[in-house]
Amino acid sequence: MTSKRPGAQAGLRRHNMSLVMRALAAGEKVTRAAVAAEVGLTRATVSTLVDELLAAGLIEERGAQRPGTVGRPGTALALSETGPAGIGAEISVDHLAACVVDLRGAVRCRAESPAANRGRPAPQVLAELAELTELVAKEARAADLRPVGTTVAVPGLVGRDRGTVLRAPNLGWEDVNVAEALGRETVVENEANLGALAELWLGGHESGHGKLADFVHVSAEIGIGAALVVEGRLFRGARGFAGELGHVPVRPDGPLCSCGAHGCLETYAGEEALLRAAGVTAGPALRTAAEAGDEAALRALEEAGAALGIALSGAVNLLDPQAVVVGGPLADLAPWLLPGVRKELAARVTDRQWRPEDLVTSRLGRDGVLRGAAYTAVRAVLDDPTQWIAR
């Protein structure tokens, strides 16, 4: 017997409305009939929900679209270009950045400033970040967008309250309450996790096993971070710290790592290690040297690729993911880095179904973390459109 309680009815409406919004987020210019077929609801139910979402300004009509060779054309629907938006902010060792994305995940405004944040007082860094976020928020409001929250990406461990940076060694931070400094609608998240979520939601990946929902995402700046997505959800681990791939030992007799162990992946494939081995001082210079065929640069990238492949082979053997996605600055170096990674994976992965093409490069590149942060903030509207409508 179907429950008639108001709470149950409200919960069902919220769930169904979210299904419609997610279907529109996954497609482009789809019709009511297509949404009904996708989510398993009747056309009448979908039509009622669509009318509510249109009235709330969350979706818009885009003209007629023929379903096929026969039948009347349906009206194409899409998520709105105005209304709710999310602010993403990024604290890196050498820069600060902020952007705003709309419901579709499109970047509508962006600001970045160089900043030597290593060892700088946290209040000073956060004050500058607040200025950047206010700048992009002002631009967003001028474009008829209404920011609903801010997500800040940090290179460190984040507390369960999702507002405090417990430890960020490359910044020199411990127990810094970021949310308190930036406002009550601020959430803090590890940068590697946000890069993985960006790949899940915005990366446009398909694999030989279908839509990408189980993968390892790896990226590197000063350190190396990884994140795990399992069945379309971020896997955090028992304490919330899953993904510390940079401190997996690849050569136990190798150089001393900042963590106190020897031969960690980070000592071979972290940005500082790569630049030092290649004899250059910045990431763009490393790519330029590799393009020019510089022997030291190519040797450094080959060694880093091998070390990365050793670490990733353990992850692949343990987790059996659909794919490994290489993102962030590592994606810029993919032509020289990935051959070594593929060689080690081929030699060490026991699953004979693993294919070379299951190692993929991010299309989002260095912007993945920032876009993931901003889209995380606005995803709440897709998850529960009724909260926006109630406003």
KEKE-54634 format. One line per field, with one value per residue (C-alpha): residue number from 0; residue in three letters; x, y, z. Coordinates in nm, 4 decimals, decimal comma, always signed. Each point is the difference from the previous one (the first is absolute). Last residue first. Layout:
nr = (NUM | ...)
rest = (ALA | ...)
xx = (X | ...)
yy = (Y | ...)
zz = (Z | ...)
END
This chain:
nr = (390 | 389 | 388 | 387 | 386 | 385 | 384 | 383 | 382 | 381 | 380 | 379 | 378 | 377 | 376 | 375 | 374 | 373 | 372 | 371 | 370 | 369 | 368 | 367 | 366 | 365 | 364 | 363 | 362 | 361 | 360 | 359 | 358 | 357 | 356 | 355 | 354 | 353 | 352 | 351 | 350 | 349 | 348 | 347 | 346 | 345 | 344 | 343 | 342 | 341 | 340 | 339 | 338 | 337 | 336 | 335 | 334 | 333 | 332 | 331 | 330 | 329 | 328 | 327 | 326 | 325 | 324 | 323 | 322 | 321 | 320 | 319 | 318 | 317 | 316 | 315 | 314 | 313 | 312 | 311 | 310 | 309 | 308 | 307 | 306 | 305 | 304 | 303 | 302 | 301 | 300 | 299 | 298 | 297 | 296 | 295 | 294 | 293 | 292 | 291 | 290 | 289 | 288 | 287 | 286 | 285 | 284 | 283 | 282 | 281 | 280 | 279 | 278 | 277 | 276 | 275 | 274 | 273 | 272 | 271 | 270 | 269 | 268 | 267 | 266 | 265 | 264 | 263 | 262 | 261 | 260 | 259 | 258 | 257 | 256 | 255 | 254 | 253 | 252 | 251 | 250 | 249 | 248 | 247 | 246 | 245 | 244 | 243 | 242 | 241 | 240 | 239 | 238 | 237 | 236 | 235 | 234 | 233 | 232 | 231 | 230 | 229 | 228 | 227 | 226 | 225 | 224 | 223 | 222 | 221 | 220 | 219 | 218 | 217 | 216 | 215 | 214 | 213 | 212 | 211 | 210 | 209 | 208 | 207 | 206 | 205 | 204 | 203 | 202 | 201 | 200 | 199 | 198 | 197 | 196 | 195 | 194 | 193 | 192 | 191 | 190 | 189 | 188 | 187 | 186 | 185 | 184 | 183 | 182 | 181 | 180 | 179 | 178 | 177 | 176 | 175 | 174 | 173 | 172 | 171 | 170 | 169 | 168 | 167 | 166 | 165 | 164 | 163 | 162 | 161 | 160 | 159 | 158 | 157 | 156 | 155 | 154 | 153 | 152 | 151 | 150 | 149 | 148 | 147 | 146 | 145 | 144 | 143 | 142 | 141 | 140 | 139 | 138 | 137 | 136 | 135 | 134 | 133 | 132 | 131 | 130 | 129 | 128 | 127 | 126 | 125 | 124 | 123 | 122 | 121 | 120 | 119 | 118 | 117 | 116 | 115 | 114 | 113 | 112 | 111 | 110 | 109 | 108 | 107 | 106 | 105 | 104 | 103 | 102 | 101 | 100 | 99 | 98 | 97 | 96 | 95 | 94 | 93 | 92 | 91 | 90 | 89 | 88 | 87 | 86 | 85 | 84 | 83 | 82 | 81 | 80 | 79 | 78 | 77 | 76 | 75 | 74 | 73 | 72 | 71 | 70 | 69 | 68 | 67 | 66 | 65 | 64 | 63 | 62 | 61 | 60 | 59 | 58 | 57 | 56 | 55 | 54 | 53 | 52 | 51 | 50 | 49 | 48 | 47 | 46 | 45 | 44 | 43 | 42 | 41 | 40 | 39 | 38 | 37 | 36 | 35 | 34 | 33 | 32 | 31 | 30 | 29 | 28 | 27 | 26 | 25 | 24 | 23 | 22 | 21 | 20 | 19 | 18 | 17 | 16 | 15 | 14 | 13 | 12 | 11 | 10 | 9 | 8 | 7 | 6 | 5 | 4 | 3 | 2 | 1 | 0)
rest = (ARG | ALA | ILE | TRP | GLN | THR | PRO | ASP | ASP | LEU | VAL | ALA | ARG | VAL | ALA | THR | TYR | ALA | ALA | GLY | ARG | LEU | VAL | GLY | ASP | ARG | GLY | LEU | ARG | SER | THR | VAL | LEU | ASP | GLU | PRO | ARG | TRP | GLN | ARG | ASP | THR | VAL | ARG | ALA | ALA | LEU | GLU | LYS | ARG | VAL | GLY | PRO | LEU | LEU | TRP | PRO | ALA | LEU | ASP | ALA | LEU | PRO | GLY | GLY | VAL | VAL | VAL | ALA | GLN | PRO | ASP | LEU | LEU | ASN | VAL | ALA | GLY | SER | LEU | ALA | ILE | GLY | LEU | ALA | ALA | GLY | ALA | GLU | GLU | LEU | ALA | ARG | LEU | ALA | ALA | GLU | ASP | GLY | ALA | GLU | ALA | ALA | THR | ARG | LEU | ALA | PRO | GLY | ALA | THR | VAL | GLY | ALA | ALA | ARG | LEU | LEU | ALA | GLU | GLU | GLY | ALA | TYR | THR | GLU | LEU | CYS | GLY | HIS | ALA | GLY | CYS | SER | CYS | LEU | PRO | GLY | ASP | PRO | ARG | VAL | PRO | VAL | HIS | GLY | LEU | GLU | GLY | ALA | PHE | GLY | ARG | ALA | GLY | ARG | PHE | LEU | ARG | GLY | GLU | VAL | VAL | LEU | ALA | ALA | GLY | ILE | GLY | ILE | GLU | ALA | SER | VAL | HIS | VAL | PHE | ASP | ALA | LEU | LYS | GLY | HIS | GLY | SER | GLU | HIS | GLY | GLY | LEU | TRP | LEU | GLU | ALA | LEU | ALA | GLY | LEU | ASN | ALA | GLU | ASN | GLU | VAL | VAL | THR | GLU | ARG | GLY | LEU | ALA | GLU | ALA | VAL | ASN | VAL | ASP | GLU | TRP | GLY | LEU | ASN | PRO | ALA | ARG | LEU | VAL | THR | GLY | ARG | ASP | ARG | GLY | VAL | LEU | GLY | PRO | VAL | ALA | VAL | THR | THR | GLY | VAL | PRO | ARG | LEU | ASP | ALA | ALA | ARG | ALA | GLU | LYS | ALA | VAL | LEU | GLU | THR | LEU | GLU | ALA | LEU | GLU | ALA | LEU | VAL | GLN | PRO | ALA | PRO | ARG | GLY | ARG | ASN | ALA | ALA | PRO | SER | GLU | ALA | ARG | CYS | ARG | VAL | ALA | GLY | ARG | LEU | ASP | VAL | VAL | CYS | ALA | ALA | LEU | HIS | ASP | VAL | SER | ILE | GLU | ALA | GLY | ILE | GLY | ALA | PRO | GLY | THR | GLU | SER | LEU | ALA | LEU | ALA | THR | GLY | PRO | ARG | GLY | VAL | THR | GLY | PRO | ARG | GLN | ALA | GLY | ARG | GLU | GLU | ILE | LEU | GLY | ALA | ALA | LEU | LEU | GLU | ASP | VAL | LEU | THR | SER | VAL | THR | ALA | ARG | THR | LEU | GLY | VAL | GLU | ALA | ALA | VAL | ALA | ALA | ARG | THR | VAL | LYS | GLU | GLY | ALA | ALA | LEU | ALA | ARG | MET | VAL | LEU | SER | MET | ASN | HIS | ARG | ARG | LEU | GLY | ALA | GLN | ALA | GLY | PRO | ARG | LYS | SER | THR | MET)
xx = (+1,3396 | -0,2234 | +0,0789 | +0,3703 | -0,0604 | -0,2359 | +0,2816 | +0,1666 | +0,2922 | +0,0226 | -0,0019 | +0,2686 | +0,2100 | +0,0650 | +0,2803 | +0,1585 | +0,0023 | +0,2218 | +0,2496 | +0,0128 | +0,0622 | +0,2935 | +0,1475 | -0,0391 | +0,1489 | +0,3517 | -0,1115 | -0,3729 | +0,0370 | +0,1609 | +0,2331 | -0,0962 | +0,1492 | -0,2691 | +0,1312 | +0,2920 | -0,2481 | -0,0738 | -0,2023 | +0,3034 | -0,0246 | +0,3423 | +0,1310 | +0,3811 | +0,1589 | -0,2738 | -0,0329 | +0,3751 | +0,0085 | -0,3119 | +0,1538 | +0,3227 | -0,1917 | -0,2135 | +0,2641 | +0,1282 | -0,3290 | -0,1837 | +0,1972 | -0,2900 | -0,2221 | +0,2415 | -0,0799 | -0,3561 | -0,1292 | +0,0889 | -0,3100 | +0,0384 | -0,2775 | -0,2767 | +0,1419 | +0,1171 | +0,0669 | +0,3038 | +0,1673 | -0,0693 | +0,1343 | +0,3148 | +0,0503 | -0,0397 | +0,3075 | +0,2204 | -0,1358 | +0,0754 | +0,3588 | +0,0370 | -0,1510 | +0,2304 | +0,3046 | -0,1088 | -0,0822 | +0,3428 | +0,1758 | -0,1949 | +0,0851 | +0,3697 | +0,0200 | -0,1620 | -0,2130 | -0,1296 | -0,3531 | +0,1362 | +0,1779 | -0,3153 | -0,2013 | +0,2512 | +0,0039 | -0,3780 | +0,0320 | +0,2571 | +0,3642 | +0,1886 | +0,2829 | -0,2052 | +0,0658 | -0,0787 | -0,3157 | -0,1236 | +0,0748 | -0,1746 | -0,3036 | -0,0428 | +0,0873 | +0,3174 | +0,0045 | -0,3817 | -0,0128 | +0,1630 | +0,3544 | +0,0810 | -0,2250 | +0,0146 | -0,3071 | +0,2237 | +0,1409 | +0,3517 | +0,1407 | -0,0474 | +0,0695 | -0,3718 | -0,0550 | -0,3695 | -0,1086 | -0,3596 | +0,0241 | -0,1265 | -0,2988 | -0,1653 | -0,3483 | -0,2160 | +0,0078 | -0,3616 | +0,0547 | -0,1636 | +0,0757 | -0,1161 | -0,1448 | -0,1649 | -0,3145 | -0,0868 | +0,0280 | +0,3430 | +0,1971 | +0,3462 | +0,2230 | +0,3703 | +0,2415 | +0,3622 | +0,1935 | +0,1191 | -0,2456 | -0,1228 | -0,3114 | -0,1477 | -0,3599 | -0,0826 | -0,3183 | -0,3420 | -0,2875 | +0,1065 | -0,2953 | +0,0393 | +0,2584 | +0,2047 | +0,0242 | -0,1925 | +0,1205 | -0,1702 | +0,2126 | -0,2751 | -0,1643 | +0,2440 | +0,3107 | -0,0982 | -0,0588 | +0,3545 | +0,1523 | -0,2071 | +0,1378 | +0,3568 | -0,0542 | -0,1126 | -0,3271 | -0,1202 | -0,3629 | -0,1094 | -0,3628 | +0,0811 | +0,2580 | +0,3619 | +0,1954 | -0,2195 | +0,0076 | +0,3803 | +0,0530 | +0,3754 | +0,1054 | +0,3549 | +0,1428 | +0,3587 | -0,1270 | +0,1758 | -0,0721 | -0,3790 | -0,1404 | -0,3398 | -0,1585 | -0,3355 | -0,3416 | -0,1051 | -0,1003 | +0,1689 | +0,3335 | +0,1971 | +0,3471 | +0,2064 | +0,0385 | -0,3164 | -0,3052 | -0,2638 | -0,3692 | -0,2319 | -0,3786 | -0,3282 | +0,1326 | -0,2852 | +0,0523 | -0,1633 | +0,3221 | +0,0633 | -0,0350 | +0,2782 | +0,2352 | -0,0546 | +0,0612 | +0,3220 | +0,1357 | -0,1295 | +0,1868 | +0,3202 | -0,0230 | -0,0680 | +0,3116 | +0,2077 | -0,1382 | +0,0550 | +0,3692 | +0,0515 | -0,1883 | +0,2108 | +0,3323 | +0,2372 | +0,2199 | -0,0532 | -0,2560 | +0,2150 | -0,2918 | -0,0780 | -0,3554 | -0,2955 | -0,3516 | -0,2757 | -0,3486 | -0,2725 | +0,1601 | -0,2527 | -0,1042 | -0,3519 | -0,1493 | +0,2261 | +0,3678 | +0,1813 | +0,3771 | +0,2708 | +0,3786 | +0,2962 | +0,3578 | +0,3413 | -0,0588 | -0,3602 | -0,3238 | -0,2925 | -0,3486 | -0,3204 | -0,3217 | -0,3223 | -0,2957 | -0,3778 | -0,1989 | +0,1088 | +0,1113 | -0,2895 | +0,0272 | -0,1280 | -0,3279 | -0,0913 | -0,3684 | -0,1128 | -0,0562 | -0,3123 | +0,0466 | +0,2091 | +0,3615 | +0,1469 | -0,0537 | -0,0199 | +0,1146 | -0,2055 | +0,1312 | +0,2438 | -0,2189 | +0,1515 | +0,0929 | +0,0511 | -0,2099 | -0,2489 | -0,2891 | +0,1986 | +0,0733 | -0,3670 | -0,1047 | +0,2676 | -0,1366 | -0,3517 | +0,1291 | +0,2086 | -0,3031 | -0,2115 | +0,2774 | +0,0122 | +0,3240 | +0,2837 | +0,2876 | +0,1261 | -0,3325 | -0,1663 | +0,2940 | -0,0213 | -0,3732 | +0,0465 | +0,2569 | +0,3793 | +0,1990 | +0,3297 | +0,0466 | +0,1479 | -0,1117 | -0,3494 | -0,0219 | +0,1332 | -0,2722 | -0,2730 | +0,1266 | +0,0234 | -0,3645 | -0,0871 | +0,1860 | -0,1444 | -0,3511 | +0,0467 | +0,1294 | -0,2924 | -0,2453 | +0,1682 | -0,0041 | -0,3644 | -0,1032 | -0,1942 | +0,2119 | -0,0484 | -0,1360)
yy = (+2,9914 | -0,3079 | -0,0592 | -0,0197 | -0,2543 | -0,1927 | -0,0467 | -0,2576 | -0,1889 | +0,2273 | +0,3037 | -0,1545 | -0,0459 | +0,3758 | -0,0078 | -0,3154 | +0,1714 | +0,2779 | -0,2361 | -0,2319 | +0,2977 | +0,1081 | -0,3501 | -0,0706 | +0,3294 | -0,1446 | -0,2506 | -0,0306 | -0,2500 | -0,2452 | -0,2602 | -0,3665 | -0,3312 | -0,2497 | +0,0356 | -0,2304 | -0,2790 | -0,1852 | -0,3152 | -0,2164 | +0,1029 | -0,0691 | +0,3525 | +0,0032 | -0,0051 | +0,1835 | +0,2528 | +0,0608 | +0,0620 | +0,2155 | +0,2299 | +0,0323 | +0,0921 | +0,2404 | +0,2543 | +0,1320 | +0,0650 | +0,0532 | +0,3028 | +0,2460 | -0,2650 | -0,0166 | +0,3642 | -0,0984 | -0,3378 | -0,3621 | -0,2196 | -0,3714 | -0,2133 | -0,2507 | -0,0673 | -0,3419 | +0,1247 | -0,1928 | -0,0834 | +0,3519 | +0,1655 | -0,2123 | +0,0747 | +0,3693 | +0,0083 | -0,1798 | +0,2104 | +0,3222 | -0,1117 | -0,0884 | +0,3304 | +0,1934 | -0,1776 | +0,0757 | +0,3583 | +0,0566 | -0,1630 | +0,2159 | +0,3164 | -0,0891 | -0,0914 | +0,3176 | -0,1021 | +0,3502 | -0,1028 | -0,1332 | +0,3280 | +0,1978 | -0,2297 | +0,0467 | +0,3774 | +0,0088 | -0,1824 | +0,2340 | +0,0062 | -0,2249 | -0,2522 | -0,3041 | -0,1851 | +0,3099 | +0,0748 | -0,3573 | -0,0169 | +0,3327 | -0,1052 | -0,3363 | -0,3008 | -0,1435 | +0,1076 | +0,0046 | -0,3726 | -0,0702 | -0,1399 | +0,0394 | +0,0906 | +0,3148 | +0,1714 | +0,2515 | -0,2902 | -0,1437 | -0,1313 | -0,3566 | -0,3315 | -0,0773 | +0,0640 | +0,0572 | +0,0929 | +0,1323 | +0,3506 | +0,1805 | -0,2325 | +0,1559 | -0,0754 | -0,0705 | +0,2527 | +0,0100 | -0,2055 | -0,3260 | +0,0626 | +0,2873 | -0,1783 | +0,2562 | -0,1392 | -0,1105 | -0,3705 | +0,0537 | +0,3190 | -0,0018 | +0,3027 | +0,0520 | +0,2700 | +0,0547 | +0,2818 | +0,3390 | -0,0272 | -0,3421 | -0,1803 | -0,3485 | -0,1088 | -0,3659 | -0,1253 | -0,1559 | +0,2002 | +0,0473 | -0,0660 | -0,3374 | -0,2784 | +0,0925 | +0,3417 | +0,3252 | +0,3301 | +0,3373 | +0,1626 | +0,2105 | -0,2095 | -0,2830 | +0,1891 | +0,2979 | -0,2368 | -0,1332 | +0,3485 | +0,0852 | -0,2993 | +0,0937 | +0,3567 | -0,1041 | +0,1646 | +0,3040 | +0,1126 | +0,3634 | +0,1035 | +0,1353 | +0,2497 | +0,0337 | +0,0113 | -0,2490 | -0,2358 | +0,0034 | -0,1115 | -0,0704 | -0,2969 | -0,0262 | +0,1937 | +0,0075 | +0,0418 | -0,3089 | -0,1840 | +0,0510 | -0,1424 | +0,0049 | +0,2443 | +0,0767 | +0,0507 | -0,3421 | -0,0833 | -0,3364 | +0,1751 | +0,0629 | -0,1314 | +0,2068 | +0,1770 | +0,2128 | +0,0456 | +0,2409 | -0,0561 | +0,3003 | +0,0105 | +0,0962 | +0,2587 | +0,1777 | +0,0601 | +0,2866 | +0,0938 | +0,2936 | -0,2451 | -0,2099 | +0,2952 | +0,0877 | -0,3610 | -0,0006 | +0,3004 | -0,1240 | -0,3269 | +0,1857 | +0,2295 | -0,2973 | -0,1692 | +0,3021 | -0,0112 | -0,3761 | +0,0340 | +0,2700 | -0,1963 | -0,3113 | +0,1684 | -0,0668 | -0,3100 | -0,1081 | +0,2388 | +0,1787 | +0,1537 | +0,0399 | +0,1193 | -0,1656 | +0,1037 | -0,1841 | +0,0647 | -0,2067 | -0,3450 | -0,2516 | -0,2715 | -0,0182 | +0,1466 | +0,3048 | +0,0229 | +0,2756 | +0,0269 | +0,0647 | -0,0262 | +0,0433 | -0,0687 | -0,1477 | -0,2586 | -0,0471 | +0,1179 | -0,0495 | +0,1493 | -0,1225 | +0,1985 | -0,1729 | +0,1320 | +0,0060 | +0,2245 | +0,0502 | -0,2329 | -0,2321 | -0,3752 | -0,1196 | -0,1055 | -0,0737 | +0,0160 | -0,3175 | -0,0433 | -0,1951 | -0,3574 | -0,1737 | +0,0173 | +0,0493 | +0,1944 | +0,3349 | +0,2977 | +0,3153 | +0,3103 | +0,0505 | -0,0039 | +0,0988 | -0,1603 | +0,1268 | +0,3142 | -0,0972 | -0,0017 | -0,2277 | -0,2365 | -0,0161 | -0,0652 | -0,2687 | -0,1757 | -0,0094 | -0,1232 | -0,2687 | -0,1328 | -0,0039 | -0,1661 | -0,2797 | -0,0516 | -0,2412 | +0,2492 | -0,0265 | -0,0706 | +0,2920 | +0,2271 | -0,0949 | +0,0673 | +0,3394 | +0,0861 | +0,0198 | +0,3082 | -0,1260 | -0,3016 | -0,0903 | +0,3216 | -0,0439 | -0,3485 | +0,1339 | +0,2649 | -0,2549 | -0,2426 | +0,2865 | +0,0809 | -0,3635 | -0,0111 | +0,3277 | -0,1068 | -0,3353 | +0,1714 | +0,2427 | -0,2896 | -0,1905 | +0,3053 | +0,0740 | -0,3552 | -0,1753 | -0,3189 | -0,2340 | -0,3409)
zz = (-0,1626 | +0,0063 | -0,3705 | +0,0840 | +0,2756 | -0,2310 | -0,2532 | +0,2299 | -0,1516 | -0,3035 | +0,2282 | +0,2219 | -0,3124 | +0,0056 | +0,2566 | -0,1418 | -0,3380 | +0,1330 | +0,1616 | -0,3002 | -0,2248 | +0,2168 | +0,0203 | -0,3713 | -0,1174 | -0,0357 | -0,2622 | -0,0680 | -0,2843 | +0,2408 | -0,1464 | -0,0133 | +0,1112 | -0,0991 | -0,3559 | +0,0850 | +0,0814 | +0,3241 | -0,0751 | +0,0771 | +0,3649 | +0,1563 | -0,0356 | +0,0280 | -0,3452 | -0,1886 | +0,2820 | -0,0034 | -0,3750 | +0,0120 | +0,2633 | -0,1974 | -0,3153 | +0,2074 | +0,0983 | -0,3320 | -0,1833 | +0,3340 | +0,1181 | -0,0085 | +0,1636 | +0,2939 | +0,0766 | +0,0981 | -0,1140 | -0,0667 | +0,0012 | +0,0802 | -0,1389 | +0,0641 | +0,3453 | +0,1278 | +0,3555 | +0,1252 | -0,3311 | -0,1298 | +0,3149 | -0,0031 | -0,3687 | +0,0797 | +0,2224 | -0,2533 | -0,2862 | +0,1869 | +0,0555 | -0,3682 | -0,1100 | +0,2338 | -0,1433 | -0,3557 | +0,0896 | +0,1558 | -0,2979 | -0,2445 | +0,1907 | +0,0285 | -0,3700 | -0,1329 | -0,2967 | -0,0743 | +0,0962 | +0,3294 | +0,0721 | -0,0744 | +0,2275 | +0,2804 | -0,0527 | +0,0354 | +0,3353 | +0,1521 | +0,1160 | -0,2393 | +0,0504 | -0,1026 | +0,3260 | +0,2063 | -0,1953 | +0,0380 | +0,3724 | +0,0635 | -0,2031 | +0,1721 | -0,2168 | +0,1533 | +0,3669 | -0,0027 | -0,0760 | +0,3365 | -0,0012 | +0,3679 | +0,2920 | +0,2156 | -0,1460 | -0,1803 | -0,2001 | +0,0291 | -0,3258 | -0,1223 | +0,1742 | +0,0330 | -0,3748 | -0,0816 | +0,3517 | +0,0102 | +0,1412 | -0,3074 | -0,0208 | +0,3046 | -0,1372 | +0,3039 | +0,2861 | +0,1164 | +0,3135 | -0,1157 | -0,3676 | -0,2180 | -0,3032 | -0,2280 | -0,1544 | -0,3533 | +0,0730 | +0,1582 | -0,0643 | +0,1537 | +0,0414 | -0,0526 | +0,1028 | -0,0850 | +0,1626 | -0,1225 | -0,2877 | -0,0867 | -0,1171 | +0,0182 | -0,0478 | +0,0611 | -0,1609 | +0,0440 | -0,1538 | -0,3619 | -0,2258 | -0,1679 | +0,0477 | -0,3079 | +0,1562 | -0,0288 | +0,1375 | -0,0424 | +0,2698 | +0,1543 | +0,2720 | +0,0690 | -0,1128 | +0,2155 | +0,2907 | -0,0378 | -0,0015 | +0,3059 | +0,1886 | -0,0945 | +0,1243 | +0,3479 | +0,0942 | +0,1940 | +0,0110 | +0,0214 | +0,0556 | +0,3484 | -0,1151 | -0,1130 | +0,3284 | +0,1860 | -0,2965 | -0,0099 | +0,3591 | +0,0024 | +0,2128 | -0,1387 | -0,2919 | -0,1352 | -0,3543 | -0,1371 | +0,3238 | -0,0123 | +0,3230 | +0,1659 | -0,2442 | +0,1579 | -0,1596 | -0,1169 | +0,3620 | -0,0554 | -0,0150 | -0,3197 | -0,0804 | -0,2396 | -0,3315 | +0,0325 | -0,2216 | +0,1312 | -0,0711 | +0,0020 | +0,0181 | -0,1666 | -0,2452 | -0,1790 | -0,3703 | -0,1882 | -0,1852 | +0,2357 | +0,2883 | -0,1487 | -0,0365 | +0,3666 | +0,1017 | -0,2047 | +0,1912 | +0,3361 | -0,0516 | -0,0844 | +0,3032 | +0,2278 | -0,1388 | +0,0982 | +0,3547 | +0,0108 | -0,0837 | +0,2628 | +0,2650 | -0,0815 | +0,0702 | -0,2916 | +0,0281 | -0,3608 | -0,1449 | -0,2593 | -0,1870 | -0,3687 | -0,0607 | -0,1663 | -0,0955 | -0,1873 | -0,1335 | -0,1649 | +0,0094 | -0,1323 | +0,2456 | -0,1415 | +0,3173 | -0,0312 | +0,0871 | +0,1891 | +0,0366 | +0,2555 | +0,0002 | +0,2339 | -0,1050 | +0,0828 | +0,2731 | -0,1003 | +0,1545 | -0,2354 | +0,0027 | -0,1617 | +0,0034 | -0,1009 | -0,1964 | +0,0312 | -0,2380 | -0,3603 | -0,2796 | +0,0809 | -0,0396 | -0,3341 | -0,1591 | -0,3623 | -0,0876 | -0,1699 | -0,3732 | -0,0952 | -0,1093 | -0,2630 | -0,1189 | +0,3416 | +0,3249 | -0,1827 | +0,2049 | +0,0339 | +0,1827 | +0,2870 | +0,3090 | +0,3314 | +0,3307 | +0,3545 | -0,0476 | +0,2711 | -0,2489 | -0,2304 | +0,2901 | +0,0930 | -0,3625 | -0,0278 | +0,3081 | -0,1445 | -0,3380 | +0,1692 | +0,1863 | -0,3175 | -0,1985 | +0,2571 | +0,1913 | -0,0819 | +0,0134 | -0,3588 | -0,1715 | +0,1785 | -0,0856 | -0,3676 | -0,0055 | +0,1638 | -0,2657 | +0,0091 | -0,0996 | +0,1425 | +0,2186 | +0,3397 | +0,1711 | -0,1425 | +0,1465 | +0,3297 | +0,0141 | -0,0719 | +0,2639 | +0,2505 | -0,0584 | +0,0601 | +0,3317 | +0,1265 | -0,0972 | +0,1757 | +0,3140 | +0,0004 | -0,0336 | +0,2835 | +0,2250 | -0,0824 | +0,0961 | -0,2737 | +0,0058 | -0,2945 | +0,0987)
END
